[in-house]
Amino acid sequence: MDFYTKREGGIGYTGHRPDHDRELGTWLSFDLGRNYFGCLNALMSIADVESGEKRREHFEGEGYDVEFAPENVTVAHRYLADRATAYDFAEAKDAIESLWRYIVTVPGNPDAIRVYRPDLPEHLADLVLWETQWRRTHPYRGRIEGIPADGPA
């Protein structure tokens, strides 16, 4: 799954199998989009289930509920009962990681007024906030672009 910035703003996706990729792509591009904190939560869910720390993990978004399990990740539309699809765990992991890799390359709004850690790039400020809120080191530290092994704190 590949991501891009839409002409009118927001994040879009292109899937390799359009009908199959619809729910996962829409959840990632619409519910998460350029939300670093939300994407950090999704990456945590992947890492915790993959490591066996948790058997299942639930993620509640605006339009989708997502269940992470070792075998698959199920993305279900919250309001349309017929819109639920189970994805292979590795496929969902790859798509979430692809979204993260993409959004850390998208420049932020230079006119935005940021309150929390304006001295840091926005994704690193959200990483620090995430670790403060969850009281743990993010499990993807040093494993993916944009989440360094060390610092900032």
DSSP file (Angstrom, degrees, kcal/mol; ACC not computed):
  #  RESIDUE AA STRUCTURE BP1 BP2  ACC     N-H-->O    O-->H-N    N-H-->O    O-->H-N    TCO  KAPPA ALPHA  PHI   PSI    X-CA   Y-CA   Z-CA
    1    1 A M              0   0    0      0, 0.0     2,-0.3     0, 0.0    14,-0.2   0.000 360.0 360.0 360.0 134.5    0.0    0.0    0.0
    2    2 A D  E     -A   14   0A   0     12,-2.2    12,-2.5   100,-0.0     2,-0.3  -0.882 360.0-150.1-118.1 149.7    1.3    3.4   -1.0
    3    3 A F  E     +A   13   0A   0     -2,-0.3     2,-0.3    10,-0.2    10,-0.2  -0.858  16.1 171.6-120.6 153.1    0.3    6.8    0.4
    4    4 A Y  E     -A   12   0A   0      8,-1.9     8,-3.2    -2,-0.3     2,-0.5  -0.963  37.5-100.7-151.4 163.7    0.3   10.3   -1.1
    5    5 A T  E     -A   11   0A   0     -2,-0.3     6,-0.2     6,-0.2     5,-0.1  -0.811  40.2-128.7 -92.0 126.3   -1.0   13.8   -0.3
    6    6 A K    >   -     0   0    0      4,-2.2     3,-1.7    -2,-0.5     4,-0.1  -0.354  17.9-116.9 -71.1 153.4   -4.2   14.6   -2.0
    7    7 A R  T 3  S+     0   0    0      1,-0.3    -1,-0.1     2,-0.1     3,-0.1   0.874 118.5  46.0 -56.8 -39.5   -4.5   17.8   -4.0
    8    8 A E  T 3  S-     0   0    0      1,-0.3    -1,-0.3     2,-0.0     2,-0.1   0.365 127.1 -96.5 -86.1   5.8   -7.2   19.1   -1.6
    9    9 A G  S <  S+     0   0    0     -3,-1.7    -1,-0.3     1,-0.2    -3,-0.1  -0.320  81.3  83.8 100.7 172.1   -5.1   18.0    1.4
   10   10 A G  S    S-     0   0    0     -2,-0.1    -4,-2.2    -3,-0.1     2,-0.4  -0.112  80.2 -69.5  81.7 174.4   -5.3   14.9    3.5
   11   11 A I  E     -A    5   0A   0     18,-0.6     2,-0.2    -6,-0.2    -6,-0.2  -0.870  44.2-172.3-108.6 135.3   -3.7   11.5    2.9
   12   12 A G  E     -A    4   0A   0     -8,-3.2    -8,-1.9    -2,-0.4     2,-0.3  -0.720   7.5-149.9-115.6 171.1   -4.8    9.2    0.1
   13   13 A Y  E     -A    3   0A   0     -2,-0.2     2,-0.5   -10,-0.2   -10,-0.2  -0.973   9.5-150.5-140.2 155.2   -3.7    5.6   -0.6
   14   14 A T  E     -A    2   0A   0    -12,-2.5   -12,-2.2    -2,-0.3     2,-0.3  -0.997  19.9-161.1-123.6 126.2   -3.3    3.3   -3.6
   15   15 A G        -     0   0    0     -2,-0.5     4,-0.1   -14,-0.2     7,-0.0  -0.707  23.5-135.3-103.7 157.2   -3.8   -0.4   -2.9
   16   16 A H  S    S+     0   0    0      1,-0.3    -1,-0.1    -2,-0.3     4,-0.0   0.711 107.2  33.5 -82.7 -21.3   -2.6   -3.2   -5.1
   17   17 A R  S  > S-     0   0    0      1,-0.1     4,-3.0     2,-0.0    -1,-0.3  -0.800  79.8-163.9-132.3  89.2   -6.0   -4.9   -4.8
   18   18 A P  H  > S+     0   0    0      0, 0.0     4,-0.8     0, 0.0    -1,-0.1   0.821  84.8  43.0 -49.3 -48.1   -8.6   -2.1   -4.6
   19   19 A D  H >4 S+     0   0    0      1,-0.2     3,-0.5     2,-0.2     4,-0.3   0.924 119.6  43.6 -66.8 -42.0  -11.6   -4.0   -3.3
   20   20 A H  H 34 S+     0   0    0     -3,-0.3     4,-0.4     1,-0.2     3,-0.4   0.883 115.6  47.8 -68.4 -39.5   -9.5   -5.9   -0.7
   21   21 A D  H 3X S+     0   0    0     -4,-3.0     4,-3.0     1,-0.2     5,-0.3   0.519  84.0  98.3 -81.9  -5.4   -7.5   -2.9    0.4
   22   22 A R  H <X S+     0   0    0     -4,-0.8     4,-2.5    -3,-0.5     5,-0.2   0.895  85.0  39.4 -55.1 -52.4  -10.5   -0.6    0.9
   23   23 A E  H  > S+     0   0    0     -3,-0.4     4,-2.7    -4,-0.3     5,-0.2   0.937 119.7  44.5 -68.9 -45.8  -11.0   -0.9    4.6
   24   24 A L  H  > S+     0   0    0     -4,-0.4     4,-2.5     2,-0.2     5,-0.2   0.938 116.9  46.3 -62.9 -46.8   -7.4   -0.9    5.7
   25   25 A G  H  X S+     0   0    0     -4,-3.0     4,-2.6     1,-0.2     5,-0.3   0.892 114.1  47.3 -63.7 -40.6   -6.5    1.9    3.3
   26   26 A T  H  X>S+     0   0    0     -4,-2.5     4,-2.8    -5,-0.3     5,-0.9   0.914 112.0  50.1 -69.4 -41.9   -9.4    4.1    4.4
   27   27 A W  I  X>S+     0   0    0     -4,-2.7     5,-1.8    -5,-0.2     4,-0.8   0.953 116.0  42.6 -58.4 -49.2   -8.7    3.5    8.1
   28   28 A L  I  <>S+     0   0    0     -4,-2.5     5,-2.7    -5,-0.2    -2,-0.2   0.918 122.7  36.5 -66.7 -43.7   -5.1    4.4    7.7
   29   29 A S  I  <5S+     0   0    0     -4,-2.6   -18,-0.6    -5,-0.2    -1,-0.2   0.836 130.1  28.8 -81.4 -31.3   -5.6    7.4    5.4
   30   30 A F  I  <5S+     0   0    0     -4,-2.8    -3,-0.2    -5,-0.3    -2,-0.1   0.917 127.7  34.0 -94.9 -55.0   -8.9    8.8    6.9
   31   31 A D  I  <<S+     0   0    0     -5,-0.9    -3,-0.2    -4,-0.8    -4,-0.1   0.920 137.8  19.5 -70.6 -43.4   -8.9    7.8   10.6
   32   32 A L  I > <S+     0   0    0     -5,-1.8     3,-2.2    -4,-0.1    -3,-0.2   0.914  82.5 143.4 -92.2 -53.3   -5.1    8.1   11.1
   33   33 A G  T 3 <S-     0   0    0     -5,-2.7    70,-0.1     1,-0.3    -3,-0.1  -0.244  85.3 -14.7  52.1-127.3   -3.9   10.3    8.3
   34   34 A R  T 3  S+     0   0    0     -5,-0.1     2,-1.1    -4,-0.1    -1,-0.3  -0.002  98.7 127.8 -96.2  27.9   -1.2   12.6    9.4
   35   35 A N    <>  -     0   0    0     -3,-2.2     4,-2.4     1,-0.2     5,-0.2  -0.727  37.0-174.3 -88.1  96.4   -1.9   11.9   13.1
   36   36 A Y  H  > S+     0   0    0     -2,-1.1     4,-2.7     1,-0.2     5,-0.2   0.913  82.0  52.4 -59.3 -44.4    1.5   10.9   14.5
   37   37 A F  H  > S+     0   0    0      1,-0.2     4,-1.9     2,-0.2    -1,-0.2   0.919 111.1  46.6 -60.6 -45.2    0.1   10.1   17.9
   38   38 A G  H  > S+     0   0    0      1,-0.2     4,-2.1     2,-0.2    -1,-0.2   0.892 112.4  50.1 -63.6 -40.2   -2.5    7.8   16.5
   39   39 A C  H  X S+     0   0    0     -4,-2.4     4,-2.6     2,-0.2    -2,-0.2   0.876 107.2  54.5 -67.5 -36.5    0.0    6.1   14.2
   40   40 A L  H  X S+     0   0    0     -4,-2.7     4,-2.1    -5,-0.2    -1,-0.2   0.889 108.2  50.6 -62.0 -38.0    2.3    5.6   17.2
   41   41 A N  H  X S+     0   0    0     -4,-1.9     4,-2.3     2,-0.2    -2,-0.2   0.914 110.0  49.0 -64.4 -42.7   -0.6    3.8   18.9
   42   42 A A  H  X S+     0   0    0     -4,-2.1     4,-2.2     2,-0.2    -2,-0.2   0.907 111.0  49.9 -64.3 -41.3   -1.2    1.6   15.9
   43   43 A L  H  X S+     0   0    0     -4,-2.6     4,-2.7     1,-0.2    -1,-0.2   0.888 109.3  52.5 -63.7 -38.4    2.5    0.7   15.7
   44   44 A M  H  X S+     0   0    0     -4,-2.1     4,-3.1     2,-0.2     5,-0.3   0.920 107.5  51.7 -61.8 -43.5    2.4   -0.1   19.5
   45   45 A S  H  X S+     0   0    0     -4,-2.3     4,-2.0     1,-0.2     5,-0.3   0.923 111.2  47.4 -59.9 -44.7   -0.5   -2.4   18.9
   46   46 A I  H  X S+     0   0    0     -4,-2.2     4,-2.7     1,-0.2    -2,-0.2   0.950 115.2  45.4 -59.6 -50.3    1.4   -4.2   16.1
   47   47 A A  H  X S+     0   0    0     -4,-2.7     4,-2.3     1,-0.2     6,-0.3   0.900 112.4  50.1 -63.8 -42.7    4.5   -4.5   18.3
   48   48 A D  H  X>S+     0   0    0     -4,-3.1     6,-2.1     2,-0.2     5,-0.9   0.882 116.1  41.0 -66.8 -38.5    2.7   -5.7   21.4
   49   49 A V  H ><5S+     0   0    0     -4,-2.0     3,-0.6    -5,-0.3    -2,-0.2   0.907 114.8  51.7 -74.3 -42.2    0.8   -8.4   19.6
   50   50 A E  H 3<5S+     0   0    0     -4,-2.7    -2,-0.2    -5,-0.3    -3,-0.2   0.880 111.6  46.7 -62.2 -38.4    3.8   -9.5   17.5
   51   51 A S  H 3<5S-     0   0    0     -4,-2.3    -1,-0.2    -5,-0.2    -2,-0.2   0.643 112.5-118.2 -78.2 -14.5    6.0   -9.8   20.5
   52   52 A G  T <<5S+     0   0    0     -4,-0.6    -3,-0.2    -3,-0.6    -4,-0.1   0.450  80.9 123.9  88.5   0.5    3.4  -11.8   22.4
   53   53 A E  S   <S+     0   0    0     -5,-0.9     2,-0.4    -6,-0.3    -4,-0.2   0.882  83.6  23.6 -60.0 -36.6    3.1   -9.1   25.1
   54   54 A K        -     0   0    0     -6,-2.1    -2,-0.3    -9,-0.1    -1,-0.2  -0.988  65.5-152.9-129.4 142.2   -0.6   -8.9   24.3
   55   55 A R  S    S+     0   0    0     -2,-0.4     2,-0.3     1,-0.3    -1,-0.1   0.855  86.1   9.1 -78.2 -36.7   -2.7  -11.6   22.8
   56   56 A R        -     0   0    0     13,-0.1     2,-0.4    14,-0.1    -1,-0.3  -0.975  63.3-165.0-141.7 154.0   -5.1   -9.1   21.3
   57   57 A E  E     -B   68   0B   0     11,-1.9    11,-3.4    -2,-0.3     2,-0.4  -0.997   8.9-151.5-141.2 138.5   -5.2   -5.3   21.0
   58   58 A H  E     -B   67   0B   0     -2,-0.4     2,-0.5     9,-0.2     9,-0.2  -0.925   7.2-169.0-114.7 136.4   -8.2   -3.1   20.2
   59   59 A F  E     -B   66   0B   0      7,-2.9     7,-3.0    -2,-0.4     2,-0.6  -0.990   5.7-160.5-125.7 122.9   -7.9    0.3   18.4
   60   60 A E  E     +B   65   0B   0     -2,-0.5     5,-0.2     5,-0.2     2,-0.2  -0.913  16.8 172.7-108.8 120.1  -10.9    2.5   18.3
   61   61 A G        -     0   0    0      3,-3.0   -29,-0.0    -2,-0.6   -30,-0.0  -0.440  47.4 -92.1-111.4-171.8  -11.0    5.3   15.6
   62   62 A E  S    S+     0   0    0     -2,-0.2     3,-0.1     1,-0.1    -1,-0.0   0.926 120.9   8.2 -68.9 -44.6  -13.5    7.8   14.4
   63   63 A G  S    S+     0   0    0      1,-0.1    15,-3.0   -36,-0.1    16,-0.4   0.519 126.8  50.9-115.0  -8.7  -14.9    5.6   11.6
   64   64 A Y  E     - C   0  77B   0     13,-0.3    -3,-3.0    14,-0.1     2,-0.4  -0.972  55.1-152.3-136.9 146.1  -13.2    2.2   12.2
   65   65 A D  E     -BC  60  76B   0     11,-2.8    11,-2.9    -2,-0.4     2,-0.4  -0.952  22.6-161.9-108.8 136.8  -12.7   -0.3   15.0
   66   66 A V  E     -BC  59  75B   0     -7,-3.0    -7,-2.9    -2,-0.4     2,-0.5  -0.980   8.2-162.2-127.6 129.3   -9.5   -2.4   14.5
   67   67 A E  E     -BC  58  74B   0      7,-2.3     7,-2.4    -2,-0.4     2,-0.5  -0.949   7.9-157.8-111.6 121.7   -8.7   -5.7   16.2
   68   68 A F  E     +BC  57  73B   0    -11,-3.4   -11,-1.9    -2,-0.5     5,-0.2  -0.870  21.8 160.5 -99.6 127.9   -5.1   -6.9   16.3
   69   69 A A        -     0   0    0      3,-2.1   -13,-0.1    -2,-0.5   -20,-0.1  -0.931  52.6-102.5-138.5 161.0   -4.5  -10.6   16.7
   70   70 A P  S    S+     0   0    0      0, 0.0    19,-0.1     0, 0.0     3,-0.1   0.823 119.8  39.5 -57.2 -32.7   -1.4  -12.7   15.9
   71   71 A E  S    S-     0   0    0      1,-0.2    18,-1.7    18,-0.1     2,-0.3   0.859 126.8  -8.8 -85.7 -37.7   -3.0  -14.2   12.8
   72   72 A N  E     - D   0  88B   0     16,-0.3    -3,-2.1    17,-0.1     2,-0.5  -0.953  51.8-125.2-155.2 169.9   -4.7  -11.1   11.4
   73   73 A V  E     -CD  68  87B   0     14,-2.6    14,-2.8    -2,-0.3     2,-0.6  -0.994  26.0-153.9-123.4 121.9   -5.9   -7.6   11.8
   74   74 A T  E     -CD  67  86B   0     -7,-2.4    -7,-2.3    -2,-0.5     2,-0.6  -0.869   5.0-164.8-104.0 124.8   -9.6   -6.9   11.3
   75   75 A V  E     -CD  66  85B   0     10,-2.7    10,-2.3    -2,-0.6     2,-0.5  -0.937  13.0-178.0-109.6 116.1  -10.7   -3.5   10.2
   76   76 A A  E     -CD  65  84B   0    -11,-2.9   -11,-2.8    -2,-0.6     8,-0.3  -0.960  28.2-123.6-123.0 128.6  -14.4   -2.9   10.7
   77   77 A H  E     -C   64   0B   0      6,-3.4   -13,-0.3    -2,-0.5     6,-0.2  -0.464  20.1-139.5 -64.3 135.6  -16.4    0.2    9.8
   78   78 A R  S    S+     0   0    0    -15,-3.0    -1,-0.1     1,-0.2   -14,-0.1   0.740  95.7  28.2 -72.0 -22.8  -18.2    1.5   12.9
   79   79 A Y  S    S+     0   0    0    -16,-0.4     2,-0.6     1,-0.2    -1,-0.2   0.540 111.6  62.8-119.6 -10.3  -21.4    2.4   11.1
   80   80 A L    >   -     0   0    0      3,-0.2     3,-2.2     1,-0.1    -3,-0.4  -0.903  62.6-163.7-121.7 101.8  -21.7    0.0    8.2
   81   81 A A  T 3  S+     0   0    0     -2,-0.6    -1,-0.1     1,-0.3     3,-0.0   0.751  86.6  57.9 -59.4 -28.2  -21.9   -3.6    9.4
   82   82 A D  T 3  S+     0   0    0      1,-0.2     2,-0.8    -6,-0.1    -1,-0.3   0.453  87.8  84.0 -83.7   2.0  -21.0   -5.1    5.9
   83   83 A R    <   +     0   0    0     -3,-2.2    -6,-3.4    -6,-0.2     2,-0.4  -0.649  58.2 116.9-108.3  75.5  -17.7   -3.2    5.8
   84   84 A A  E     -D   76   0B   0     -2,-0.8     2,-0.4    -8,-0.3    -8,-0.2  -0.997  34.6-179.8-138.7 134.5  -15.3   -5.4    7.7
   85   85 A T  E     -D   75   0B   0    -10,-2.3   -10,-2.7    -2,-0.4     2,-0.5  -0.999  19.9-141.9-138.3 136.3  -12.2   -7.1    6.4
   86   86 A A  E     -D   74   0B   0     -2,-0.4     2,-0.4   -12,-0.2   -12,-0.2  -0.838  21.8-165.0 -95.7 132.3   -9.5   -9.3    8.0
   87   87 A Y  E     -D   73   0B   0    -14,-2.8   -14,-2.6    -2,-0.5   -66,-0.0  -0.891  30.9 -97.9-116.0 146.0   -6.0   -8.8    6.8
   88   88 A D  E  >  -D   72   0B   0     -2,-0.4     4,-2.3   -16,-0.2     3,-0.3  -0.367  37.7-120.5 -56.3 139.2   -3.0  -11.0    7.2
   89   89 A F  H  > S+     0   0    0    -18,-1.7     4,-2.7     1,-0.2     5,-0.2   0.899 112.8  49.8 -53.4 -46.1   -1.0   -9.6   10.2
   90   90 A A  H  > S+     0   0    0    -19,-0.2     4,-2.4     1,-0.2    -1,-0.2   0.871 109.6  52.0 -63.2 -37.0    2.1   -9.0    8.1
   91   91 A E  H  > S+     0   0    0     -3,-0.3     4,-2.0     2,-0.2    -1,-0.2   0.923 112.5  44.4 -65.1 -44.9    0.1   -7.2    5.4
   92   92 A A  H  X S+     0   0    0     -4,-2.3     4,-2.6     2,-0.2     5,-0.2   0.915 112.5  52.4 -66.3 -42.8   -1.4   -4.8    8.0
   93   93 A K  H  X S+     0   0    0     -4,-2.7     4,-2.6    -5,-0.2     5,-0.2   0.932 109.7  49.2 -57.4 -47.4    1.9   -4.3    9.7
   94   94 A D  H  X S+     0   0    0     -4,-2.4     4,-2.2     1,-0.2    -1,-0.2   0.896 111.6  49.0 -60.3 -41.7    3.5   -3.4    6.4
   95   95 A A  H  X S+     0   0    0     -4,-2.0     4,-2.3     2,-0.2    -1,-0.2   0.909 112.1  47.3 -67.2 -42.3    0.7   -0.9    5.6
   96   96 A I  H  X S+     0   0    0     -4,-2.6     4,-2.3     2,-0.2    -2,-0.2   0.921 113.6  48.1 -65.8 -43.3    0.9    0.8    9.0
   97   97 A E  H  X S+     0   0    0     -4,-2.6     4,-2.7    -5,-0.2    -1,-0.2   0.886 110.1  53.1 -63.7 -37.8    4.7    1.1    8.8
   98   98 A S  H  X S+     0   0    0     -4,-2.2     4,-2.0    -5,-0.2    -2,-0.2   0.902 107.7  50.7 -63.6 -41.2    4.3    2.5    5.3
   99   99 A L  H  X S+     0   0    0     -4,-2.3     4,-3.1     2,-0.2     5,-0.2   0.948 111.1  48.3 -60.8 -47.5    1.9    5.1    6.5
  100  100 A W  H  X S+     0   0    0     -4,-2.3     4,-1.9     1,-0.2    -2,-0.2   0.943 110.8  50.3 -58.0 -48.5    4.4    6.1    9.3
  101  101 A R  H  < S+     0   0    0     -4,-2.7     4,-0.3     1,-0.2    -1,-0.2   0.861 114.8  45.8 -59.1 -35.1    7.3    6.3    6.8
  102  102 A Y  H >X S+     0   0    0     -4,-2.0     3,-1.9    -5,-0.2     4,-0.6   0.956 109.9  50.1 -73.3 -50.2    5.2    8.5    4.6
  103  103 A I  H >< S+     0   0    0     -4,-3.1     3,-0.8     1,-0.3    -2,-0.2   0.790 102.2  61.2 -66.7 -26.1    3.8   10.9    7.1
  104  104 A V  T 3< S+     0   0    0     -4,-1.9    -1,-0.3    -5,-0.2    -2,-0.2   0.668 104.5  51.8 -72.8 -11.7    7.2   11.7    8.7
  105  105 A T  T <4 S+     0   0    0     -3,-1.9    -1,-0.2    -4,-0.3    -2,-0.2   0.578  87.3  96.9 -94.7 -11.1    8.2   13.0    5.2
  106  106 A V  S << S-     0   0    0     -3,-0.8     2,-0.0    -4,-0.6    -4,-0.0  -0.672  79.8-122.3 -83.0 122.3    5.3   15.3    4.8
  107  107 A P        -     0   0    0      0, 0.0    -2,-0.1     0, 0.0    -1,-0.1  -0.340  26.3-126.4 -62.9 141.7    6.1   18.9    5.8
  108  108 A G        -     0   0    0      1,-0.1     3,-0.0     2,-0.0     0, 0.0  -0.230  38.3 -77.6 -77.9 174.4    3.9   20.3    8.6
  109  109 A N    >   -     0   0    0      1,-0.2     3,-1.5     2,-0.1    -1,-0.1  -0.655  36.9-153.4 -74.5 115.8    2.0   23.6    8.4
  110  110 A P  T 3  S+     0   0    0      0, 0.0    -1,-0.2     0, 0.0    -2,-0.0   0.714  94.1  53.5 -66.4 -18.1    4.6   26.3    8.9
  111  111 A D  T 3  S+     0   0    0      2,-0.1     2,-0.1    -3,-0.0    -2,-0.1   0.480  82.3 114.8 -93.3  -3.4    1.9   28.6   10.3
  112  112 A A    <   -     0   0    0     -3,-1.5     2,-0.7     1,-0.1    -4,-0.0  -0.424  63.8-135.7 -69.0 140.2    0.6   26.2   12.9
  113  113 A I        -     0   0    0     -2,-0.1     2,-0.5     2,-0.0    -1,-0.1  -0.880  22.4-164.5 -97.7 115.0    1.1   27.2   16.5
  114  114 A R        -     0   0    0     -2,-0.7     3,-0.1     1,-0.2     8,-0.0  -0.865  15.1-176.7-105.4 133.0    2.4   24.2   18.4
  115  115 A V        +     0   0    0     -2,-0.5     2,-0.7     1,-0.1    -1,-0.2   0.866  66.0  68.4 -92.6 -44.9    2.3   24.2   22.2
  116  116 A Y  S    S-     0   0    0      1,-0.2    -1,-0.1     2,-0.1     4,-0.1  -0.704 123.7 -28.1 -88.2 117.6    4.0   21.0   23.1
  117  117 A R    >   +     0   0    0     -2,-0.7     3,-1.9     1,-0.1    -1,-0.2   0.897  65.9 174.9  48.8  58.2    7.7   20.9   22.3
  118  118 A P  T 3  S+     0   0    0      0, 0.0    -1,-0.1     0, 0.0    -2,-0.1   0.629  72.9  73.4 -66.8  -9.5    7.7   23.3   19.4
  119  119 A D  T 3  S+     0   0    0      2,-0.1    -2,-0.1     3,-0.0     3,-0.0   0.635  94.1  62.3 -75.4 -13.9   11.5   22.9   19.5
  120  120 A L  S <  S-     0   0    0     -3,-1.9     5,-0.0    -4,-0.1    -4,-0.0  -0.760  99.7 -92.5-109.6 154.7   11.2   19.4   18.0
  121  121 A P    >>  -     0   0    0      0, 0.0     4,-2.3     0, 0.0     3,-0.7  -0.370  49.0-108.2 -57.0 149.6    9.8   18.2   14.7
  122  122 A E  H 3> S+     0   0    0      1,-0.3     4,-2.3     2,-0.2     5,-0.2   0.849 116.9  52.7 -55.4 -41.3    6.1   17.4   15.2
  123  123 A H  H 3> S+     0   0    0      1,-0.2     4,-1.6     2,-0.2    -1,-0.3   0.860 111.5  46.9 -67.1 -33.2    6.5   13.6   15.0
  124  124 A L  H <> S+     0   0    0     -3,-0.7     4,-2.4     2,-0.2    -1,-0.2   0.862 109.6  53.4 -75.0 -35.0    9.3   13.7   17.6
  125  125 A A  H  X S+     0   0    0     -4,-2.3     4,-2.4     1,-0.2    -2,-0.2   0.918 110.5  47.7 -62.4 -42.0    7.2   15.9   19.9
  126  126 A D  H  X S+     0   0    0     -4,-2.3     4,-2.9    -5,-0.2    -2,-0.2   0.852 108.8  54.6 -67.4 -33.4    4.4   13.4   19.6
  127  127 A L  H  X S+     0   0    0     -4,-1.6     4,-2.6     2,-0.2    -2,-0.2   0.932 110.0  46.0 -63.1 -45.7    6.8   10.6   20.3
  128  128 A V  H  X S+     0   0    0     -4,-2.4     4,-2.0     2,-0.2    -2,-0.2   0.927 115.0  47.3 -62.4 -44.8    7.9   12.3   23.5
  129  129 A L  H  X S+     0   0    0     -4,-2.4     4,-2.8     2,-0.2    -2,-0.2   0.912 111.3  51.9 -62.2 -43.1    4.3   13.0   24.5
  130  130 A W  H  X S+     0   0    0     -4,-2.9     4,-2.9     1,-0.2     5,-0.3   0.937 111.1  46.3 -58.6 -48.7    3.3    9.4   23.7
  131  131 A E  H  X>S+     0   0    0     -4,-2.6     4,-1.1     1,-0.2     5,-1.0   0.843 113.0  50.4 -66.6 -32.9    6.1    8.0   25.9
  132  132 A T  H  <5S+     0   0    0     -4,-2.0    -1,-0.2    -5,-0.2    -2,-0.2   0.932 114.3  43.8 -67.4 -46.0    5.1   10.4   28.7
  133  133 A Q  H  <5S+     0   0    0     -4,-2.8    -2,-0.2     1,-0.2    -3,-0.2   0.927 121.4  37.7 -66.4 -45.9    1.4    9.4   28.5
  134  134 A W  H  <5S-     0   0    0     -4,-2.9    -1,-0.2    -5,-0.2    -2,-0.2   0.604  99.0-136.3 -83.5 -11.8    2.0    5.6   28.2
  135  135 A R  T  <5S+     0   0    0     -4,-1.1     2,-0.3    -5,-0.3    -3,-0.2   0.899  70.6  91.0  55.3  44.5    5.0    5.7   30.7
  136  136 A R  S   <S-     0   0    0     -5,-1.0     2,-0.3    -6,-0.2    -1,-0.2  -0.983  84.7 -95.9-157.9 159.3    7.0    3.4   28.5
  137  137 A T        -     0   0    0     -2,-0.3     0, 0.0    -3,-0.1     0, 0.0  -0.605  52.3-102.9 -75.7 138.6    9.5    3.5   25.7
  138  138 A H    >   -     0   0    0     -2,-0.3     3,-2.0     1,-0.2    -1,-0.1  -0.443  24.8-133.1 -65.2 133.5    7.9    3.1   22.3
  139  139 A P  T 3  S+     0   0    0      0, 0.0    -1,-0.2     0, 0.0    -2,-0.0   0.647 102.7  60.2 -65.4 -13.8    8.5   -0.4   21.0
  140  140 A Y  T >> S+     0   0    0   -100,-0.1     3,-2.6     2,-0.1     4,-0.8   0.354  71.2 137.3 -93.6   6.4    9.5    0.8   17.6
  141  141 A R  T <4 S+     0   0    0     -3,-2.0     8,-0.3     1,-0.3    -4,-0.0  -0.326  83.0   0.4 -55.1 124.7   12.4    2.9   18.9
  142  142 A G  T 34 S+     0   0    0      5,-2.5    -1,-0.3     2,-0.3     7,-0.2   0.491 115.3  90.6  76.0   3.5   15.3    2.3   16.6
  143  143 A R  T <4 S+     0   0    0     -3,-2.6     2,-0.3     4,-0.3    -2,-0.2   0.572  87.7  27.2-106.3 -12.4   13.3    0.0   14.3
  144  144 A I  B >< S-E  147   0C   0     -4,-0.8     3,-1.8     3,-0.6    -2,-0.3  -0.992  90.7 -85.5-150.8 151.9   11.8    2.5   11.8
  145  145 A E  T 3  S+     0   0    0     -2,-0.3   -41,-0.1     1,-0.2    -2,-0.0  -0.287 112.1  26.8 -57.0 139.4   12.6    5.8   10.3
  146  146 A G  T 3  S+     0   0    0    -42,-0.1    -1,-0.2     1,-0.0    -5,-0.1   0.336 103.8  83.3  89.8  -8.3   11.5    8.7   12.3
  147  147 A I  B <  S-E  144   0C   0     -3,-1.8    -5,-2.5    -7,-0.2    -3,-0.6  -0.813  72.9-154.9-126.1  89.7   11.6    6.9   15.7
  148  148 A P        -     0   0    0      0, 0.0    -5,-0.1     0, 0.0     3,-0.0  -0.203  21.6-124.3 -67.6 155.8   15.2    7.1   16.8
  149  149 A A  S    S+     0   0    0     -8,-0.3     2,-0.3    -7,-0.2    -8,-0.1   0.862  96.0  26.7 -64.1 -36.2   16.8    4.6   19.2
  150  150 A D  S    S+     0   0    0     -8,-0.0    -1,-0.1     0, 0.0    -8,-0.1  -0.927  93.5  12.2-130.1 153.2   17.8    7.4   21.6
  151  151 A G        +     0   0    0     -2,-0.3     2,-0.1     1,-0.1     0, 0.0   0.170  44.5 105.5  60.1 174.3   16.5   10.9   22.4
  152  152 A P              0   0    0      0, 0.0    -1,-0.1     0, 0.0   -32,-0.0   0.857 360.0 360.0 -71.1 169.2   14.7   13.2   22.5
  153  153 A A              0   0    0     -2,-0.1    -2,-0.0    -3,-0.0   -28,-0.0   0.321 360.0 360.0-138.4 360.0   13.2   13.2   25.9
